[in-house]
C-alpha cells in the first residue's frame, strides 16, 4: 500500500490522546451515604466488569476514528505493478491540441471539448497515485510539473483555444527530456489528442525510444476555408504622398471555386481601397491594391475578406510610419570643389516642403546628426577619419543612406578607405578623359515615372573625368547610370538596413553639365526619397520574442514604455534591451491576440506593431487514422 499524501500519517500520533483519557479518569466521584452496603457488594462486582468493557470499547472507537480520518487525508492506494495499467514509476503524458483548428465541429461536438473529455477519461482510467503531465500548444511553465489525477483534471477543464502552434515532435521530445529529469529510468506513456493536421504531424522527428505513444485522432466535419495567407508591400519604405502597392496572397483550401469576392483595405479605420478576386479550388492567387499616403505619422491598416466558419484568418493587420519630414545632411569641407557641390544641393532642396536639408562642415560635425538623418551626402571629401567612418557605419546600419561624390585629385586610398568600410567595389584608378553618360537603367524602380518615354540616343551630360572601379561579382551593387565605355557613373548597394550610393565623379563646377541637366533633379531627389528606412509592416504571433524600436521615436533606456492593444486597451510593460541597433522591446507572452499594438512613452504613442495569427493553422489537411498507423 502507498499513500498519495504520506505526510498526513504523522497525525497518527494523536492516538495518544484517547489512550491518555483511558488511563486517567478525570470524572469526579460523588459520595452517597447508605445505612447498610452489604447488599451492594454483589452489584459492585458486576458493574465494574461492565464499566471496564465499556471504556475499552470507547477507547477502540476513538482510536479507529482517528486512524480512519488520517487515512482519508493521506489517500492510500494499492500500486498496480502487475495490472499492466500503470507500471511502477511510470509517468503519463497527455497532449491536448488547443489550436484554432480544434474549434471545428465533428459529429460528436466541438473537437476541443471532446479532447478535454477524452483526457479526463484517460486520467480516471489510471489508479490514484499515478503521475501525469499535461501538454498544450502554449507550453506554459506550469506544464513542467507533475500532477496528481485531481490536479490534472482541473487543469484540463481550464484549457482554452490558443494562437500558439507546435509540432508533435516538439511535444514528444519535450516529454522525453522532462520525464528523465523527474526520474532517470521512469517509463513514459504519451497520448496525443489532436486533429493531426499535416503541417504539425512530423513523426519522423520523434527522438528517443523510451516513450510509448498513443494517437487519438478527432475527425472534424468537412469544412471549406478561404483565407489571407500573407501580405507585403512593393516598397518597404513609406513617404508622404507616396503611392503604395500592397500585395495579398489568398489561399483556397476547399474543393469549391470562388468568384468575384471582395477584398477590402482599411487604413486608420477608413475604407481605403477595394478590389475583387477569383480563386479556384485548392489553389491560391496574388492580388494587389493601390493607394496614396495622404497623412504622416503612424498608419494602422488591415486587409479583410469574408469567410465562415473559420474567421481568425480573414484579416491581416499591417502598420507603418510615414515620416513628416525627410532629413538630409550635406557634409562638406573647405575645398572649393566641395563648396561648389554644396551650392547645387542647396539650390535643389531650398524651400522644399518635405525634404529638410542641413549642412555641416566635417571639421565641426556633430556626430549625433548622422543618426538623425535619412540621407547623408559626402560632397567631394578629401579625407576620412576612422572615428567618422565608424559612426557613419552605425548610421547606415540603422537604416540611413550615405551618398558619395568622390574627389578625383586625391589618392586612391582615400576613396577606398570609405568603399572598403561598406564592402563596395574599390577604385582602381581614374579616367581623365571626358565621357558622356550614355546609359540609364529605365527598368529599375528608381527611375519609375521619371521619364515619359525611353530614348536610347538621348543627349546626356558630359563628365570631365571619372573613377574606374573593380568588378566584384560577389557584390550586390546595382548600376543605375553608366558611361559610353560601360564604366559605371552611379551605383547603389544595400548595407544592412541602409544603402550606399556611389557616384564615379565629383559634384563641382567642372561637372556643371550634370548639375544643370534634366537628369540631376530626379536622380538626387529620388536618392533622398529612397533613403527612408525599410519597415516591417507585420509580425506573426509567437515567431519572435523581442522587437526593434524604430530609431525616430526619441525613446531611450530610461523611458517608461508600455505596449497597449489598440482594440481592448489591455497593456503591459515590456523589457528593454539596449543594443547597437537601438532599443529592443521584450514582449514575452503578452501578445496572444491578433491586432494592432501601440508603444507608448508616458501616454504618447511613438510606434506600432501589427500581429497576425500563424496561417499554418488555416491549412485544413489532416492525416487519417489509417495514415497514422502506416507512419
GULOMAR-779324 format. One record per residue (C-alpha): residue number from 0; x, y, z. Coordinates in steps of 0.001 Angstrom, whole numbers, always signed. Layout:
residues N
SITE  k  c1  c2  c3
SITE  NUM  X  Y  Z
...
***
This chain:
residues 631
SITE  k  c1  c2  c3
SITE  0  +0  +0  +0
SITE  1  +1146  +3533  -842
SITE  2  -145  +6973  +102
SITE  3  -762  +9970  -2133
SITE  4  -183  +12375  +818
SITE  5  +2042  +10420  +3235
SITE  6  +2806  +13484  +5389
SITE  7  -664  +13175  +6945
SITE  8  +436  +9909  +8577
SITE  9  +2213  +11947  +11250
SITE  10  -1262  +12691  +12603
SITE  11  -1404  +9085  +13867
SITE  12  +498  +10315  +16924
SITE  13  -2790  +11853  +18057
SITE  14  -3881  +8317  +19016
SITE  15  -2102  +9021  +22288
SITE  16  -4895  +11401  +23289
SITE  17  -7673  +8776  +23765
SITE  18  -5142  +6434  +25406
SITE  19  -4315  +9110  +27993
SITE  20  -8019  +9711  +28562
SITE  21  -8497  +5997  +29076
SITE  22  -5649  +5628  +31583
SITE  23  -6558  +8637  +33634
SITE  24  -10096  +9079  +34718
SITE  25  -10990  +12743  +35024
SITE  26  -14527  +12124  +36348
SITE  27  -15362  +13495  +39804
SITE  28  -16942  +10973  +42191
SITE  29  -19794  +11952  +44428
SITE  30  -20092  +10279  +47875
SITE  31  -23513  +8818  +48747
SITE  32  -24165  +7612  +52339
SITE  33  -26036  +4396  +52924
SITE  34  -27091  +2822  +56220
SITE  35  -26050  -627  +55118
SITE  36  -23963  -1541  +51996
SITE  37  -23962  -5252  +52305
SITE  38  -26494  -5630  +49544
SITE  39  -24393  -3533  +47136
SITE  40  -21279  -5757  +47170
SITE  41  -22652  -8146  +44572
SITE  42  -23879  -5281  +42341
SITE  43  -20428  -3546  +42546
SITE  44  -18587  -6586  +41183
SITE  45  -20945  -6868  +38235
SITE  46  -20891  -3107  +37367
SITE  47  -17066  -2969  +37430
SITE  48  -16851  -5585  +34688
SITE  49  -19383  -3714  +32533
SITE  50  -17605  -372  +33066
SITE  51  -14222  -1720  +32035
SITE  52  -15711  -3246  +28856
SITE  53  -17486  -1  +28059
SITE  54  -14330  +2081  +28498
SITE  55  -12305  -345  +26370
SITE  56  -14868  -147  +23543
SITE  57  -14837  +3661  +23728
SITE  58  -11030  +3643  +23522
SITE  59  -11072  +1420  +20447
SITE  60  -13744  +3598  +18810
SITE  61  -11754  +6766  +19408
SITE  62  -8547  +5228  +18055
SITE  63  -10292  +3897  +14933
SITE  64  -11923  +7285  +14338
SITE  65  -8530  +8993  +14344
SITE  66  -6958  +6284  +12149
SITE  67  -9765  +6490  +9584
SITE  68  -9540  +10300  +9450
SITE  69  -5755  +10209  +8976
SITE  70  -6002  +7566  +6254
SITE  71  -8718  +9550  +4499
SITE  72  -6435  +12587  +4247
SITE  73  -3353  +10502  +3328
SITE  74  -5272  +8869  +426
SITE  75  -3925  +5309  +428
SITE  76  -3805  +3294  -2789
SITE  77  -2573  -108  -3887
SITE  78  +178  +6  -6515
SITE  79  -886  -1844  -9680
SITE  80  +2533  -3276  -10507
SITE  81  +1126  -6410  -12035
SITE  82  -2033  -4978  -13543
SITE  83  -435  -3581  -16704
SITE  84  -2341  -293  -16324
SITE  85  +428  +1858  -14869
SITE  86  +3846  +436  -14177
SITE  87  +5788  +1422  -11087
SITE  88  +7361  +4868  -11575
SITE  89  +5577  +5444  -14905
SITE  90  +4679  +8986  -15944
SITE  91  +1604  +9538  -18107
SITE  92  +1726  +12464  -20546
SITE  93  -1363  +13764  -22354
SITE  94  -1185  +16333  -25144
SITE  95  -4325  +18303  -25991
SITE  96  -4193  +20221  -29261
SITE  97  -5801  +23565  -28442
SITE  98  -5030  +25317  -31730
SITE  99  -7722  +27201  -33668
SITE  100  -8427  +24224  -35935
SITE  101  -9785  +22394  -32875
SITE  102  -12721  +24804  -32860
SITE  103  -14133  +22761  -35751
SITE  104  -17181  +20570  -35218
SITE  105  -17480  +16823  -35564
SITE  106  -20497  +14549  -35293
SITE  107  -19947  +14349  -31518
SITE  108  -19422  +18097  -30965
SITE  109  -16588  +20621  -30884
SITE  110  -13151  +18984  -31168
SITE  111  -11563  +20877  -28267
SITE  112  -14427  +19973  -25929
SITE  113  -14157  +16329  -26996
SITE  114  -10404  +16368  -26364
SITE  115  -10931  +17692  -22831
SITE  116  -13445  +14918  -22151
SITE  117  -11145  +12211  -23530
SITE  118  -8193  +13490  -21486
SITE  119  -10237  +13345  -18274
SITE  120  -11424  +9810  -19126
SITE  121  -7821  +8679  -19662
SITE  122  -6796  +10115  -16300
SITE  123  -9677  +8380  -14480
SITE  124  -8720  +5030  -16012
SITE  125  -5440  +5107  -14078
SITE  126  -5295  +4352  -10346
SITE  127  -4895  +7020  -7693
SITE  128  -1271  +7983  -7249
SITE  129  -460  +7964  -10976
SITE  130  +1672  +10942  -12018
SITE  131  +504  +12985  -15003
SITE  132  +1916  +15699  -17236
SITE  133  -313  +17949  -19333
SITE  134  +834  +19477  -22625
SITE  135  -870  +22055  -24846
SITE  136  +376  +24286  -27652
SITE  137  +1081  +27047  -25132
SITE  138  +3912  +25053  -23452
SITE  139  +3491  +27250  -20385
SITE  140  +5820  +26913  -17344
SITE  141  +3102  +25334  -15196
SITE  142  +3054  +22392  -17602
SITE  143  +6529  +21392  -16437
SITE  144  +5230  +19979  -13143
SITE  145  +3925  +16515  -12320
SITE  146  +261  +16395  -11355
SITE  147  -1962  +14002  -9465
SITE  148  -5221  +12955  -11049
SITE  149  -7382  +15640  -9477
SITE  150  -4940  +18423  -10356
SITE  151  -4657  +17145  -13913
SITE  152  -8433  +17061  -14483
SITE  153  -8760  +20544  -13022
SITE  154  -6107  +21941  -15409
SITE  155  -7729  +20169  -18365
SITE  156  -11011  +21938  -17688
SITE  157  -9219  +25313  -17919
SITE  158  -7769  +24765  -21416
SITE  159  -8849  +27387  -23945
SITE  160  -8127  +27871  -27683
SITE  161  -4720  +29375  -28370
SITE  162  -2956  +31071  -31283
SITE  163  +215  +29140  -30467
SITE  164  +1342  +26318  -32730
SITE  165  +3769  +23500  -32073
SITE  166  +4735  +20296  -33824
SITE  167  +4050  +16864  -32364
SITE  168  +7779  +16126  -32301
SITE  169  +8315  +19163  -30053
SITE  170  +5769  +17726  -27588
SITE  171  +7228  +14193  -27762
SITE  172  +10832  +15319  -27339
SITE  173  +9911  +17701  -24534
SITE  174  +8152  +14887  -22645
SITE  175  +11131  +12593  -23232
SITE  176  +13508  +15153  -21716
SITE  177  +11308  +16189  -18772
SITE  178  +10497  +12579  -17887
SITE  179  +14209  +11840  -17474
SITE  180  +14637  +14918  -15284
SITE  181  +11870  +13803  -12927
SITE  182  +13060  +10193  -12730
SITE  183  +16009  +8882  -14711
SITE  184  +14707  +5410  -15585
SITE  185  +10976  +6160  -15427
SITE  186  +8769  +4651  -18103
SITE  187  +6545  +7012  -20043
SITE  188  +3306  +6872  -21999
SITE  189  +2217  +9843  -24103
SITE  190  -1292  +10327  -25510
SITE  191  -1789  +12704  -28460
SITE  192  -5347  +14051  -28763
SITE  193  -5463  +16132  -31940
SITE  194  -6953  +16552  -35398
SITE  195  -3429  +15726  -36718
SITE  196  -3030  +18464  -39280
SITE  197  -364  +17590  -41812
SITE  198  +1779  +20639  -41098
SITE  199  +2294  +19723  -37422
SITE  200  +2406  +15911  -37603
SITE  201  +6140  +15269  -38015
SITE  202  +6505  +11789  -36550
SITE  203  +9850  +11344  -38299
SITE  204  +11368  +13897  -35900
SITE  205  +10496  +11968  -32734
SITE  206  +13668  +11319  -30706
SITE  207  +14276  +8579  -28121
SITE  208  +12526  +5248  -27705
SITE  209  +11604  +5209  -24031
SITE  210  +8174  +6782  -24590
SITE  211  +5207  +4771  -25845
SITE  212  +2855  +6988  -27865
SITE  213  -882  +6645  -28475
SITE  214  -2508  +8661  -31261
SITE  215  -6154  +9583  -30721
SITE  216  -7358  +11412  -33857
SITE  217  -10507  +13522  -33777
SITE  218  -12187  +13732  -37174
SITE  219  -13790  +17111  -38000
SITE  220  -16655  +17614  -40398
SITE  221  -15697  +18675  -43899
SITE  222  -15127  +22458  -43809
SITE  223  -14216  +24886  -46591
SITE  224  -11683  +27563  -45721
SITE  225  -10683  +30648  -47689
SITE  226  -8032  +32749  -46016
SITE  227  -5423  +35512  -46353
SITE  228  -2102  +33721  -46310
SITE  229  +280  +36697  -46324
SITE  230  +620  +40368  -47180
SITE  231  +3524  +42577  -48253
SITE  232  +4248  +45938  -49866
SITE  233  +6152  +46702  -53058
SITE  234  +8422  +49211  -51310
SITE  235  +9183  +48638  -47611
SITE  236  +9874  +52369  -47078
SITE  237  +6970  +54807  -46815
SITE  238  +6884  +58508  -47676
SITE  239  +4256  +61222  -47697
SITE  240  +2107  +61212  -50873
SITE  241  +3875  +58026  -51961
SITE  242  +1782  +55571  -53939
SITE  243  +1665  +52282  -52072
SITE  244  +1115  +48896  -53684
SITE  245  +29  +46179  -51283
SITE  246  +144  +42563  -52408
SITE  247  -2117  +39950  -50827
SITE  248  -1849  +36184  -51179
SITE  249  -5194  +34389  -50782
SITE  250  -5469  +30614  -50468
SITE  251  -8457  +28383  -51102
SITE  252  -8170  +25074  -49215
SITE  253  -11611  +23863  -50282
SITE  254  -12936  +21937  -53283
SITE  255  -15086  +24878  -54340
SITE  256  -14277  +27746  -56727
SITE  257  -14890  +31334  -55580
SITE  258  -15757  +34146  -57995
SITE  259  -15606  +37943  -57659
SITE  260  -15272  +38100  -53902
SITE  261  -14385  +41480  -52350
SITE  262  -11016  +42227  -50734
SITE  263  -11051  +45402  -48636
SITE  264  -8215  +47558  -47341
SITE  265  -8906  +49696  -44292
SITE  266  -6401  +52368  -43229
SITE  267  -6835  +54234  -39955
SITE  268  -10366  +52799  -39640
SITE  269  -11444  +54096  -43077
SITE  270  -12028  +52072  -46239
SITE  271  -9061  +52994  -48426
SITE  272  -9292  +50580  -51345
SITE  273  -11304  +47605  -52576
SITE  274  -10876  +45015  -55306
SITE  275  -12476  +41718  -56354
SITE  276  -10718  +38392  -56768
SITE  277  -11424  +34923  -58135
SITE  278  -9671  +31794  -56876
SITE  279  -10058  +28197  -57994
SITE  280  -10406  +25188  -55703
SITE  281  -7224  +24009  -53971
SITE  282  -5179  +26906  -55330
SITE  283  -4022  +30404  -54438
SITE  284  -3787  +33820  -56086
SITE  285  -1861  +37058  -55506
SITE  286  -3768  +40294  -55959
SITE  287  -2867  +43906  -55218
SITE  288  -4371  +47218  -54141
SITE  289  -3034  +50743  -54662
SITE  290  -3482  +53929  -52653
SITE  291  -1554  +57044  -51564
SITE  292  -241  +58051  -48148
SITE  293  -2169  +61262  -47584
SITE  294  -1045  +61832  -43994
SITE  295  +2090  +61365  -41948
SITE  296  +2605  +59524  -38678
SITE  297  +1543  +56012  -37674
SITE  298  -698  +54261  -40200
SITE  299  -2666  +51230  -38973
SITE  300  -4494  +49126  -41521
SITE  301  -5945  +45723  -42272
SITE  302  -6819  +43565  -45271
SITE  303  -10166  +41799  -44943
SITE  304  -12210  +39089  -46653
SITE  305  -15395  +37303  -45526
SITE  306  -15433  +33539  -44924
SITE  307  -17025  +31131  -42422
SITE  308  -16816  +29238  -40108
SITE  309  -13099  +29983  -39530
SITE  310  -12794  +33737  -39113
SITE  311  -9410  +34125  -37409
SITE  312  -7636  +34110  -40796
SITE  313  -9983  +36510  -42620
SITE  314  -7994  +39589  -41556
SITE  315  -4367  +40596  -41987
SITE  316  -3153  +43504  -39845
SITE  317  -397  +45875  -41003
SITE  318  +1089  +49176  -39861
SITE  319  +3944  +51521  -40718
SITE  320  +5192  +55052  -40107
SITE  321  +5181  +57902  -42625
SITE  322  +7877  +60477  -41926
SITE  323  +6528  +64056  -41719
SITE  324  +9899  +65339  -42944
SITE  325  +12778  +63698  -44781
SITE  326  +16042  +64803  -43173
SITE  327  +19079  +65294  -45416
SITE  328  +22566  +66095  -44129
SITE  329  +25193  +67527  -46519
SITE  330  +28784  +67275  -45257
SITE  331  +31389  +69438  -46957
SITE  332  +34973  +70664  -46402
SITE  333  +36938  +73859  -47073
SITE  334  +37934  +72939  -50622
SITE  335  +36417  +74946  -53463
SITE  336  +35163  +71768  -55158
SITE  337  +33217  +70743  -52056
SITE  338  +31610  +74150  -51619
SITE  339  +30642  +74235  -55306
SITE  340  +28860  +70871  -54939
SITE  341  +27127  +72125  -51803
SITE  342  +25650  +75052  -53764
SITE  343  +23991  +72692  -56244
SITE  344  +22409  +70566  -53480
SITE  345  +21264  +73630  -51520
SITE  346  +19594  +75047  -54615
SITE  347  +17736  +71771  -55179
SITE  348  +16334  +71335  -51669
SITE  349  +15850  +75004  -50817
SITE  350  +12282  +75796  -49694
SITE  351  +11228  +72147  -50130
SITE  352  +8183  +71327  -48010
SITE  353  +9119  +67687  -47489
SITE  354  +12918  +67464  -47619
SITE  355  +14693  +69305  -44833
SITE  356  +18424  +69753  -45559
SITE  357  +21094  +70685  -43031
SITE  358  +24709  +71469  -43964
SITE  359  +27755  +70919  -41770
SITE  360  +31499  +71298  -42165
SITE  361  +33215  +67992  -41489
SITE  362  +35592  +69744  -39061
SITE  363  +32691  +70897  -36849
SITE  364  +30390  +67933  -37439
SITE  365  +28056  +66874  -34638
SITE  366  +28210  +63074  -34717
SITE  367  +24655  +62780  -33354
SITE  368  +23397  +64341  -36609
SITE  369  +24377  +61202  -38517
SITE  370  +21816  +59027  -36710
SITE  371  +19148  +61704  -37042
SITE  372  +19431  +61903  -40837
SITE  373  +17794  +59794  -43532
SITE  374  +20295  +60688  -46260
SITE  375  +23923  +61787  -45767
SITE  376  +25712  +63411  -48742
SITE  377  +29512  +63409  -48691
SITE  378  +30484  +66198  -51093
SITE  379  +33946  +65649  -52561
SITE  380  +35666  +64680  -49261
SITE  381  +39462  +64912  -49094
SITE  382  +39977  +62594  -46103
SITE  383  +38163  +60223  -43724
SITE  384  +38960  +59686  -40064
SITE  385  +38441  +56196  -38646
SITE  386  +36102  +57563  -35962
SITE  387  +33929  +59296  -38548
SITE  388  +33703  +56148  -40676
SITE  389  +32745  +54045  -37642
SITE  390  +29903  +56417  -36747
SITE  391  +28828  +56546  -40387
SITE  392  +28678  +52748  -40453
SITE  393  +26397  +52744  -37391
SITE  394  +24054  +55241  -39061
SITE  395  +23822  +53186  -42272
SITE  396  +23377  +50011  -40257
SITE  397  +20342  +51661  -38619
SITE  398  +18732  +52496  -41954
SITE  399  +20319  +55708  -43264
SITE  400  +21655  +56168  -46792
SITE  401  +25105  +57594  -47497
SITE  402  +25886  +59198  -50879
SITE  403  +29473  +59720  -52020
SITE  404  +30625  +62275  -54566
SITE  405  +34375  +61444  -54704
SITE  406  +37438  +63587  -55333
SITE  407  +39477  +62747  -58438
SITE  408  +42621  +64608  -57450
SITE  409  +43334  +62688  -54233
SITE  410  +44997  +59309  -53858
SITE  411  +43073  +56134  -54500
SITE  412  +43436  +55107  -50845
SITE  413  +41178  +57945  -49584
SITE  414  +38176  +56752  -51558
SITE  415  +38966  +53075  -50951
SITE  416  +39023  +53717  -47214
SITE  417  +35337  +54612  -47475
SITE  418  +34390  +51937  -50028
SITE  419  +36104  +49106  -48128
SITE  420  +34203  +50045  -44982
SITE  421  +30936  +49170  -46713
SITE  422  +32135  +46267  -48857
SITE  423  +31726  +48191  -52116
SITE  424  +33829  +47800  -55246
SITE  425  +37088  +49690  -54768
SITE  426  +38770  +52279  -57017
SITE  427  +41416  +51079  -59482
SITE  428  +42319  +54482  -60886
SITE  429  +40928  +57488  -62744
SITE  430  +39995  +58149  -66360
SITE  431  +40680  +61843  -67001
SITE  432  +39088  +61909  -70464
SITE  433  +35660  +63415  -70926
SITE  434  +32928  +60820  -71146
SITE  435  +29250  +61231  -71791
SITE  436  +26701  +59439  -69620
SITE  437  +25024  +57129  -72100
SITE  438  +23098  +54531  -70111
SITE  439  +20108  +54673  -67755
SITE  440  +18506  +51655  -66103
SITE  441  +14953  +52545  -67125
SITE  442  +13629  +49232  -65780
SITE  443  +14793  +49960  -62243
SITE  444  +12097  +51229  -59911
SITE  445  +14429  +54103  -59028
SITE  446  +13573  +55763  -62372
SITE  447  +9906  +54722  -62384
SITE  448  +7627  +57509  -63696
SITE  449  +10635  +59833  -64167
SITE  450  +10703  +59835  -67980
SITE  451  +7699  +59991  -70280
SITE  452  +9464  +57914  -72909
SITE  453  +12670  +55911  -73221
SITE  454  +15143  +57351  -75699
SITE  455  +18236  +55239  -76217
SITE  456  +20029  +58030  -78112
SITE  457  +19075  +60839  -75735
SITE  458  +21612  +63627  -75203
SITE  459  +23009  +63214  -71661
SITE  460  +25591  +65321  -69789
SITE  461  +29329  +65007  -70369
SITE  462  +31532  +64372  -67319
SITE  463  +35091  +65719  -67061
SITE  464  +36822  +62583  -65764
SITE  465  +35655  +59734  -63575
SITE  466  +36902  +56927  -61346
SITE  467  +37262  +53372  -62577
SITE  468  +36162  +50619  -60174
SITE  469  +36916  +46947  -59700
SITE  470  +34235  +44492  -60744
SITE  471  +33463  +42144  -57850
SITE  472  +30795  +39661  -58916
SITE  473  +30048  +38909  -55267
SITE  474  +28969  +42469  -54652
SITE  475  +25215  +43205  -54594
SITE  476  +25836  +46513  -56351
SITE  477  +23339  +47756  -58968
SITE  478  +24382  +50191  -61712
SITE  479  +21861  +52938  -62367
SITE  480  +23905  +55180  -64715
SITE  481  +26923  +54335  -66868
SITE  482  +29279  +55929  -69397
SITE  483  +29678  +55234  -73082
SITE  484  +32626  +52913  -72329
SITE  485  +30393  +50973  -69890
SITE  486  +32153  +52322  -66793
SITE  487  +29676  +52987  -64023
SITE  488  +28585  +56543  -63271
SITE  489  +26192  +55802  -60368
SITE  490  +25571  +52639  -58381
SITE  491  +23696  +51615  -55261
SITE  492  +24162  +48691  -52913
SITE  493  +22364  +47664  -49733
SITE  494  +24316  +47635  -46498
SITE  495  +22440  +46014  -43637
SITE  496  +19383  +48248  -43110
SITE  497  +20641  +51170  -45203
SITE  498  +22056  +51892  -48653
SITE  499  +25356  +53126  -50077
SITE  500  +25179  +55278  -53246
SITE  501  +28435  +55905  -55132
SITE  502  +28963  +58401  -57948
SITE  503  +32084  +57971  -60104
SITE  504  +32710  +61717  -60374
SITE  505  +32749  +64798  -58141
SITE  506  +29944  +67340  -57949
SITE  507  +31550  +70669  -58869
SITE  508  +31517  +73439  -61499
SITE  509  +33705  +71388  -63817
SITE  510  +30831  +68877  -63957
SITE  511  +28206  +71612  -64041
SITE  512  +26679  +69974  -67105
SITE  513  +25347  +67223  -64851
SITE  514  +24047  +69670  -62220
SITE  515  +22178  +71655  -64888
SITE  516  +20867  +68639  -66801
SITE  517  +17298  +67378  -66516
SITE  518  +18773  +64138  -65126
SITE  519  +20149  +65845  -61998
SITE  520  +16914  +66722  -60189
SITE  521  +15126  +63334  -60360
SITE  522  +18364  +61443  -59610
SITE  523  +19298  +63387  -56481
SITE  524  +15713  +63795  -55283
SITE  525  +14934  +60100  -55736
SITE  526  +18076  +59203  -53814
SITE  527  +16687  +61241  -50918
SITE  528  +13236  +59667  -51231
SITE  529  +14728  +56167  -51390
SITE  530  +16668  +56811  -48204
SITE  531  +13675  +56171  -45984
SITE  532  +14325  +53197  -43685
SITE  533  +12682  +49892  -44550
SITE  534  +9901  +48853  -42195
SITE  535  +8368  +45505  -41372
SITE  536  +4631  +46002  -41735
SITE  537  +3504  +42918  -39767
SITE  538  +4608  +40118  -37441
SITE  539  +3472  +36576  -36664
SITE  540  +2408  +35802  -33092
SITE  541  +4903  +33550  -31318
SITE  542  +7591  +33733  -34003
SITE  543  +9709  +36346  -32175
SITE  544  +10101  +37466  -28574
SITE  545  +11820  +40862  -28965
SITE  546  +11245  +43678  -31449
SITE  547  +13436  +46591  -32520
SITE  548  +12010  +50006  -31743
SITE  549  +12255  +52449  -34696
SITE  550  +15055  +54959  -34245
SITE  551  +12838  +58020  -34806
SITE  552  +10874  +57573  -31570
SITE  553  +13178  +59560  -29287
SITE  554  +12938  +56895  -26561
SITE  555  +15922  +55683  -24549
SITE  556  +16680  +53083  -21869
SITE  557  +15293  +55385  -19147
SITE  558  +11949  +55907  -20864
SITE  559  +8824  +54484  -19246
SITE  560  +7382  +52451  -22107
SITE  561  +4271  +50304  -22281
SITE  562  +2610  +48388  -25101
SITE  563  -1153  +48527  -25467
SITE  564  -3691  +46585  -27507
SITE  565  -5399  +49255  -29611
SITE  566  -8780  +47498  -29549
SITE  567  -9043  +46239  -25958
SITE  568  -6807  +48736  -24148
SITE  569  -5012  +45884  -22378
SITE  570  -1408  +46911  -21703
SITE  571  +1891  +45524  -20484
SITE  572  +5316  +46920  -19588
SITE  573  +7939  +45366  -21887
SITE  574  +11527  +44602  -21056
SITE  575  +14034  +46978  -22674
SITE  576  +17418  +45918  -24065
SITE  577  +19945  +48396  -25438
SITE  578  +21884  +47188  -28494
SITE  579  +23973  +48805  -31214
SITE  580  +20889  +48738  -33433
SITE  581  +18864  +50642  -30837
SITE  582  +16248  +49693  -28247
SITE  583  +14680  +46240  -28347
SITE  584  +11388  +45501  -26588
SITE  585  +10904  +42097  -24996
SITE  586  +7164  +41389  -25095
SITE  587  +7342  +37861  -23642
SITE  588  +3988  +36057  -23885
SITE  589  +1879  +39229  -23817
SITE  590  +830  +39029  -27487
SITE  591  -1904  +36392  -27757
SITE  592  -4497  +38121  -29939
SITE  593  -4055  +39419  -33490
SITE  594  -4347  +43175  -33928
SITE  595  -2518  +46482  -33572
SITE  596  -336  +47116  -30532
SITE  597  +773  +50672  -29746
SITE  598  +4042  +51518  -27992
SITE  599  +3535  +54453  -25643
SITE  600  +6042  +56659  -23866
SITE  601  +4245  +58382  -20988
SITE  602  +884  +58045  -22802
SITE  603  +2280  +59376  -26103
SITE  604  +2126  +56856  -28947
SITE  605  +5592  +56554  -30512
SITE  606  +5395  +53311  -32548
SITE  607  +3122  +50451  -33514
SITE  608  +3386  +46721  -34206
SITE  609  +820  +44623  -36050
SITE  610  +468  +40943  -35178
SITE  611  -1280  +38158  -37082
SITE  612  -2103  +34531  -36337
SITE  613  +93  +31824  -37812
SITE  614  -1527  +30730  -41083
SITE  615  -328  +27130  -40784
SITE  616  -3494  +26535  -38774
SITE  617  -5542  +27547  -41796
SITE  618  -4349  +24616  -43904
SITE  619  -7112  +22115  -43102
SITE  620  -5437  +18939  -44360
SITE  621  -5301  +16041  -41910
SITE  622  -3789  +12594  -41551
SITE  623  -6426  +9888  -41441
SITE  624  -6283  +7141  -38770
SITE  625  -5086  +4661  -41403
SITE  626  -2280  +7008  -42493
SITE  627  -1192  +7419  -38873
SITE  628  -974  +3654  -38462
SITE  629  +1266  +3412  -41518
SITE  630  +3573  +6108  -40181
***
